[in-house]
């Protein structure tokens, strides 16, 4: 009876072999037809055995046709969103806040004055010094004109020049102090926090205004040094954000070469899409690809892999309407799937439901 069902399949395969076309494409087509025929033949055999012989019974199972795939393994680590330009700005000298020019959410540019402290005393000193500076400059100019005409002594000219340069240095120092009364943004960005109020005393080191550049956010994470040879720049990574239920597929942009002696880890960075809204210090989960099979391999669900009395791994496969114990060798495991390095081939029928209740040689029937 089996030969009756094989004849149409063989005829179909022979016909396909004689058809014109790309040999590789024809081979793939024939392999697909072979697998489909094996499933149909096994199902029909099981059905006929059940109908023609009432003494024959089978255990209902579900099967899956094995097809080679690229196997990838990922490591899971926790990271955080970070900004290269995230600065907390404070006043450069003690003083009372007299003016605040920005509020939270404002876009600012590098060099923009964000707030100012009291500068009355410095401005008064500058005004007084300016009067003396004007006088010294006039004296120097007159003395220079005389010296150019060979009138007067060199000592008089040098004294006038020294007085002029001294006044210029004093004025520069006062102007520098005046600039220190202004809180200035060192970067382009957005005001994220304003921690000062008008009338409040500001001092160096005391946080006043925070500015963040949100256009270059990234995720940073520490990875155990054991993966240093496996994770490189360009490695595939899946980044998930638990707080927003969002995820992106990207690549590792940077890996540090130095190992932290305290944590025995190295740092990886992944650039983020600036079009989406992320927050500095937000928690992120990174799945980084640390292994990828060189070619397509057989992959099976880990739950279908059993152990025998010798601790050998095996799966149950369907063959000729019966269950067969097939010893296999397992490679990498990830996300409920295992890489099979030996024991199975393309087109095999693995039992995916009922594998734990059938024994080697048991008659089986296929669930629809």
PERA-V675418 format. One record per helix or strand of 2 or more residues. SS is the DSSP state (hx for helix, st for strand). FROM is the first residue (numbers start at 1). TO is the last residue. If there is no record, write none. Layout:
[[SS | FROM | TO] [SS | FROM | TO]]
This chain:
[[hx | 2 | 18] [hx | 23 | 52] [st | 59 | 65] [st | 72 | 83] [st | 86 | 89] [st | 95 | 100] [st | 107 | 108] [st | 113 | 117] [hx | 120 | 148] [hx | 154 | 179] [st | 182 | 184] [st | 189 | 194] [st | 201 | 202] [st | 209 | 212] [hx | 214 | 216] [st | 217 | 224] [hx | 225 | 227] [st | 236 | 241] [st | 246 | 251] [st | 254 | 255] [st | 265 | 271] [st | 283 | 292] [st | 297 | 301] [hx | 302 | 304] [st | 306 | 307] [st | 313 | 319] [st | 322 | 327] [st | 329 | 334] [st | 337 | 342] [st | 349 | 353] [st | 363 | 366]]
